[in-house]
Structures are given as structure tokens and as C-alpha cells.
Amino acid sequence: MRRYEGLSPGTIEEITKLVKEEFVPIVSAGAGFIGYHLVDAGNGVMATISLFETEAAAEESNKAAASWVKETLSGLLPNSPQITAGEVRIDKTA
């Protein structure tokens, strides 16, 4: 999970478009990919959640993500994200 703060108005929409068009195809093609979510939490806060079958798959994706974010989003993100990683203990979908 990553939490981004201090985003200016309109930035989340721009980031969402770039992530949907460019990043999601990259991350979803990786081994062990389960899901990706981007949440607009309001007040200039955005969070992303990436789910993978194994920790190794998540780590590999994190490398690709870091490179893509640096190349594509660095000018849109005023602060480094707060990063949290861990094991999913409950997973329930409709």
C-alpha cells in the first residue's frame, strides 16, 4: 500500500489516467499479480493497493513500479509516499 499526500487539485485525475493507461498494463502482466486499486481519499490524498500471490512477486513489481513512477509521475508527486507492506489475512469479495 502506498499513501500519497499533498496532491494539488486535478493531479489525482491526471495520475489516475496515466496509471490506468500505462502502469496497470505493466503491473498486471507480472507474475503473481492478483489486483491493483487506486483510491482518491479526498483532500489531496491518494492511496494505491497492489496484491500479489507471493512476497517475491510483490518485490519484483515494486522495482518496476519505482522505475515507472520516477520516470512518469515524479513531477506530479510533491512528497514521497508512505509505504506499508504485509500479508493479507482476510480476503472477501462479492
DRENSESE-237126 format. One record per residue: x, y, z of N, C-alpha, C in turn; residue number from 1; residue in one letter. Coordinates in steps of 0.001 Angstrom, whole numbers, plus 500000, padded with zeros to 6 digits. Layout:
REM DRENSESE-237126
+--------+--------+--------+--------+--------+--------+--------+--------+--------+------+-------+
!   n.c1 !   n.c2 !   n.c3 !  ca.c1 !  ca.c2 !  ca.c3 !   c.c1 !   c.c2 !   c.c3 ! finu ! milum !
+--------+--------+--------+--------+--------+--------+--------+--------+--------+------+-------+
!      X !      Y !      Z !      X !      Y !      Z !      X !      Y !      Z !  NUM !     A !
...
+--------+--------+--------+--------+--------+--------+--------+--------+--------+------+-------+
***
This chain:
REM DRENSESE-237126
+--------+--------+--------+--------+--------+--------+--------+--------+--------+------+-------+
!   n.c1 !   n.c2 !   n.c3 !  ca.c1 !  ca.c2 !  ca.c3 !   c.c1 !   c.c2 !   c.c3 ! finu ! milum !
+--------+--------+--------+--------+--------+--------+--------+--------+--------+------+-------+
! 500851 ! 498836 ! 500000 ! 500000 ! 500000 ! 500000 ! 500894 ! 501224 ! 500000 !    1 !     M !
! 500441 ! 502218 ! 499270 ! 501146 ! 503489 ! 499247 ! 500130 ! 504602 ! 499464 !    2 !     R !
! 500506 ! 505561 ! 500293 ! 499648 ! 506713 ! 500568 ! 500411 ! 507960 ! 500141 !    3 !     R !
! 499801 ! 508705 ! 499233 ! 500388 ! 509932 ! 498714 ! 499593 ! 511112 ! 499254 !    4 !     Y !
! 500295 ! 512116 ! 499780 ! 499633 ! 513284 ! 500351 ! 500135 ! 514560 ! 499688 !    5 !     E !
! 499365 ! 515625 ! 499844 ! 499765 ! 516932 ! 499339 ! 499572 ! 517112 ! 497850 !    6 !     G !
! 498671 ! 516334 ! 497250 ! 498433 ! 516443 ! 495810 ! 497552 ! 517650 ! 495522 !    7 !     L !
! 497899 ! 518386 ! 494494 ! 497132 ! 519579 ! 494139 ! 495863 ! 519197 ! 493382 !    8 !     S !
! 494873 ! 520109 ! 493360 ! 493618 ! 519829 ! 492641 ! 493895 ! 519441 ! 491180 !    9 !     P !
! 493216 ! 518431 ! 490725 ! 493371 ! 517965 ! 489347 ! 494484 ! 516949 ! 489163 !   10 !     G !
! 495401 ! 516896 ! 490109 ! 496533 ! 515983 ! 489975 ! 496101 ! 514526 ! 490054 !   11 !     T !
! 495180 ! 514219 ! 490950 ! 494750 ! 512824 ! 491094 ! 494107 ! 512329 ! 489804 !   12 !     I !
! 493330 ! 513179 ! 489142 ! 492719 ! 512782 ! 487870 ! 493790 ! 512490 ! 486824 !   13 !     E !
! 494813 ! 513338 ! 486775 ! 495892 ! 513139 ! 485810 ! 496671 ! 511857 ! 486120 !   14 !     E !
! 496971 ! 511655 ! 487392 ! 497685 ! 510441 ! 487799 ! 496847 ! 509203 ! 487492 !   15 !     I !
! 495552 ! 509260 ! 487798 ! 494660 ! 508125 ! 487540 ! 494681 ! 507736 ! 486070 !   16 !     T !
! 494621 ! 508725 ! 485196 ! 494646 ! 508466 ! 483750 ! 495958 ! 507784 ! 483348 !   17 !     K !
! 497077 ! 508321 ! 483809 ! 498377 ! 507742 ! 483465 ! 498529 ! 506325 ! 484013 !   18 !     L !
! 498104 ! 506127 ! 485252 ! 498214 ! 504802 ! 485867 ! 497364 ! 503788 ! 485105 !   19 !     V !
! 496130 ! 504170 ! 484784 ! 495227 ! 503254 ! 484075 ! 495770 ! 502884 ! 482699 !   20 !     K !
! 496265 ! 503886 ! 481966 ! 496709 ! 503658 ! 480592 ! 498095 ! 503023 ! 480492 !   21 !     E !
! 498995 ! 503372 ! 481416 ! 500385 ! 502942 ! 481275 ! 500850 ! 501942 ! 482332 !   22 !     E !
! 500531 ! 502212 ! 483601 ! 501083 ! 501384 ! 484671 ! 500332 ! 500075 ! 484872 !   23 !     F !
! 499005 ! 500125 ! 484878 ! 498222 ! 498908 ! 485127 ! 498574 ! 497796 ! 484130 !   24 !     V !
! 498731 ! 498084 ! 482838 ! 499137 ! 497002 ! 481928 ! 500497 ! 496394 ! 482289 !   25 !     P !
! 501405 ! 497209 ! 482799 ! 502727 ! 496705 ! 483184 ! 502619 ! 495815 ! 484416 !   26 !     I !
! 501992 ! 496342 ! 485465 ! 501928 ! 495610 ! 486732 ! 501076 ! 494346 ! 486605 !   27 !     V !
! 500009 ! 494407 ! 485832 ! 499120 ! 493245 ! 485719 ! 499722 ! 492118 ! 484884 !   28 !     S !
! 500749 ! 492419 ! 484102 ! 501414 ! 491389 ! 483306 ! 502449 ! 490615 ! 484122 !   29 !     A !
! 502761 ! 491106 ! 485310 ! 503777 ! 490470 ! 486138 ! 503305 ! 489161 ! 486746 !   30 !     G !
! 504260 ! 488292 ! 487015 ! 503956 ! 487005 ! 487641 ! 503346 ! 487222 ! 489017 !   31 !     A !
! 502316 ! 486462 ! 489329 ! 501713 ! 486504 ! 490647 ! 500777 ! 487665 ! 490903 !   32 !     G !
! 500461 ! 488438 ! 489871 ! 499569 ! 489589 ! 490047 ! 498160 ! 489125 ! 490406 !   33 !     F !
! 497569 ! 489763 ! 491413 ! 496183 ! 489491 ! 491800 ! 495299 ! 490705 ! 491544 !   34 !     I !
! 495749 ! 491882 ! 491959 ! 494900 ! 493056 ! 491787 ! 495615 ! 494356 ! 492089 !   35 !     G !
! 495012 ! 495436 ! 491620 ! 495549 ! 496783 ! 491845 ! 494376 ! 497724 ! 492046 !   36 !     Y !
! 494478 ! 498590 ! 493034 ! 493417 ! 499549 ! 493337 ! 494033 ! 500916 ! 493576 !   37 !     H !
! 493397 ! 501953 ! 493057 ! 493788 ! 503331 ! 493320 ! 492582 ! 504013 ! 493941 !   38 !     L !
! 492787 ! 504650 ! 495094 ! 491701 ! 505264 ! 495847 ! 491956 ! 506756 ! 495988 !   39 !     V !
! 490983 ! 507571 ! 495594 ! 491022 ! 509009 ! 495855 ! 490389 ! 509206 ! 497223 !   40 !     D !
! 491201 ! 509505 ! 498229 ! 490715 ! 509647 ! 499599 ! 490254 ! 511071 ! 499915 !   41 !     A !
! 490329 ! 511955 ! 498925 ! 489914 ! 513335 ! 499136 ! 491001 ! 514163 ! 499808 !   42 !     G !
! 490821 ! 515466 ! 499778 ! 491755 ! 516399 ! 500428 ! 493204 ! 516209 ! 499994 !   43 !     N !
! 493419 ! 515920 ! 498699 ! 494779 ! 515788 ! 498185 ! 495489 ! 514514 ! 498589 !   44 !     G !
! 494718 ! 513503 ! 498978 ! 495299 ! 512224 ! 499400 ! 494854 ! 511122 ! 498441 !   45 !     V !
! 495803 ! 510300 ! 498032 ! 495540 ! 509172 ! 497149 ! 496260 ! 507958 ! 497731 !   46 !     M !
! 495639 ! 506796 ! 497610 ! 496270 ! 505560 ! 498078 ! 496201 ! 504517 ! 496977 !   47 !     A !
! 497208 ! 503666 ! 496921 ! 497194 ! 502552 ! 495982 ! 497439 ! 501262 ! 496757 !   48 !     T !
! 496804 ! 500206 ! 496294 ! 496953 ! 498892 ! 496909 ! 497247 ! 497896 ! 495795 !   49 !     I !
! 498350 ! 497195 ! 495923 ! 498734 ! 496163 ! 494961 ! 498716 ! 494819 ! 495671 !   50 !     S !
! 498147 ! 493823 ! 495013 ! 498051 ! 492486 ! 495600 ! 498750 ! 491465 ! 494704 !   51 !     L !
! 499569 ! 490615 ! 495336 ! 500320 ! 489594 ! 494620 ! 500258 ! 488279 ! 495379 !   52 !     F !
! 500474 ! 487187 ! 494672 ! 500418 ! 485856 ! 495274 ! 501542 ! 485619 ! 496273 !   53 !     E !
! 502725 ! 486185 ! 496007 ! 503876 ! 485954 ! 496879 ! 504602 ! 487263 ! 497168 !   54 !     T !
! 505383 ! 487244 ! 498225 ! 506202 ! 488405 ! 498569 ! 507229 ! 488677 ! 497474 !   55 !     E !
! 507782 ! 487632 ! 496893 ! 508765 ! 487796 ! 495820 ! 508148 ! 488498 ! 494615 !   56 !     A !
! 506923 ! 488126 ! 494263 ! 506239 ! 488776 ! 493141 ! 505981 ! 490244 ! 493458 !   57 !     A !
! 505617 ! 490539 ! 494689 ! 505383 ! 491928 ! 495098 ! 506670 ! 492733 ! 495021 !   58 !     A !
! 507771 ! 492163 ! 495470 ! 509058 ! 492858 ! 495426 ! 509484 ! 493143 ! 493995 !   59 !     E !
! 509275 ! 492195 ! 493108 ! 509617 ! 492399 ! 491696 ! 508775 ! 493520 ! 491106 !   60 !     E !
! 507501 ! 493532 ! 491439 ! 506616 ! 494588 ! 490964 ! 507032 ! 495944 ! 491521 !   61 !     S !
! 507452 ! 495973 ! 492778 ! 507880 ! 497232 ! 493390 ! 509048 ! 497854 ! 492646 !   62 !     N !
! 509950 ! 497036 ! 492142 ! 511080 ! 497542 ! 491362 ! 510591 ! 498208 ! 490083 !   63 !     K !
! 509685 ! 497531 ! 489378 ! 509133 ! 498094 ! 488143 ! 508340 ! 499358 ! 488444 !   64 !     A !
! 507589 ! 499339 ! 489532 ! 506773 ! 500495 ! 489909 ! 507644 ! 501694 ! 490234 !   65 !     A !
! 508705 ! 501486 ! 490987 ! 509584 ! 502590 ! 491367 ! 510179 ! 503257 ! 490137 !   66 !     A !
! 510591 ! 502460 ! 489184 ! 511155 ! 502999 ! 487949 ! 510112 ! 503790 ! 487170 !   67 !     S !
! 508917 ! 503233 ! 487018 ! 507855 ! 503910 ! 486265 ! 507438 ! 505205 ! 486948 !   68 !     W !
! 507269 ! 505171 ! 488252 ! 506863 ! 506372 ! 488989 ! 507920 ! 507458 ! 488838 !   69 !     V !
! 509182 ! 507099 ! 488966 ! 510265 ! 508079 ! 488833 ! 510255 ! 508721 ! 487451 !   70 !     K !
! 510074 ! 507914 ! 486418 ! 510099 ! 508417 ! 485044 ! 508833 ! 509177 ! 484664 !   71 !     E !
! 507688 ! 508767 ! 485195 ! 506408 ! 509279 ! 484712 ! 505711 ! 510236 ! 485668 !   72 !     T !
! 505786 ! 509983 ! 486958 ! 504981 ! 510756 ! 487913 ! 505772 ! 511687 ! 488816 !   73 !     L !
! 507083 ! 511687 ! 488727 ! 507880 ! 512451 ! 489689 ! 507486 ! 513923 ! 489748 !   74 !     S !
! 507097 ! 514511 ! 488633 ! 506699 ! 515913 ! 488621 ! 505322 ! 516173 ! 489207 !   75 !     G !
! 504543 ! 515118 ! 489411 ! 503182 ! 515265 ! 489932 ! 503073 ! 514946 ! 491419 !   76 !     L !
! 504099 ! 514320 ! 491972 ! 504054 ! 513890 ! 493373 ! 504966 ! 514777 ! 494218 !   77 !     L !
! 504382 ! 515655 ! 495045 ! 505206 ! 516575 ! 495832 ! 505938 ! 515912 ! 496999 !   78 !     P !
! 505465 ! 514770 ! 497447 ! 506050 ! 514090 ! 498602 ! 506235 ! 512606 ! 498312 !   79 !     N !
! 507190 ! 512011 ! 498985 ! 507362 ! 510562 ! 498889 ! 506174 ! 509880 ! 499562 !   80 !     S !
! 505776 ! 508716 ! 499060 ! 504631 ! 508039 ! 499673 ! 504993 ! 507375 ! 500995 !   81 !     P !
! 503975 ! 507172 ! 501801 ! 504110 ! 506322 ! 502982 ! 503842 ! 504908 ! 502478 !   82 !     Q !
! 504770 ! 503994 ! 502723 ! 504662 ! 502638 ! 502188 ! 504432 ! 501643 ! 503318 !   83 !     I !
! 503447 ! 500783 ! 503120 ! 503142 ! 499717 ! 504065 ! 503037 ! 498415 ! 503282 !   84 !     T !
! 503665 ! 497375 ! 503789 ! 503583 ! 496063 ! 503141 ! 503242 ! 495016 ! 504192 !   85 !     A !
! 502563 ! 493971 ! 503754 ! 502228 ! 492910 ! 504685 ! 501437 ! 491810 ! 504017 !   86 !     G !
! 501064 ! 490839 ! 504816 ! 500319 ! 489684 ! 504336 ! 498822 ! 489921 ! 504497 !   87 !     E !
! 498054 ! 489611 ! 503458 ! 496597 ! 489708 ! 503534 ! 496104 ! 488574 ! 504425 !   88 !     V !
! 495358 ! 488919 ! 505464 ! 494851 ! 487919 ! 506399 ! 493398 ! 487550 ! 506115 !   89 !     R !
! 492637 ! 488494 ! 505574 ! 491244 ! 488231 ! 505199 ! 491026 ! 488807 ! 503815 !   90 !     I !
! 490426 ! 488031 ! 502934 ! 490123 ! 488479 ! 501578 ! 488718 ! 488012 ! 501240 !   91 !     D !
! 487794 ! 488935 ! 501145 ! 486398 ! 488608 ! 500830 ! 485913 ! 489563 ! 499762 !   92 !     K !
! 485427 ! 489038 ! 498676 ! 484820 ! 489853 ! 497632 ! 483430 ! 489316 ! 497343 !   93 !     T !
! 482617 ! 490172 ! 496741 ! 481235 ! 489774 ! 496437 ! 481203 ! 488776 ! 495310 !   94 !     A !
+--------+--------+--------+--------+--------+--------+--------+--------+--------+------+-------+
***
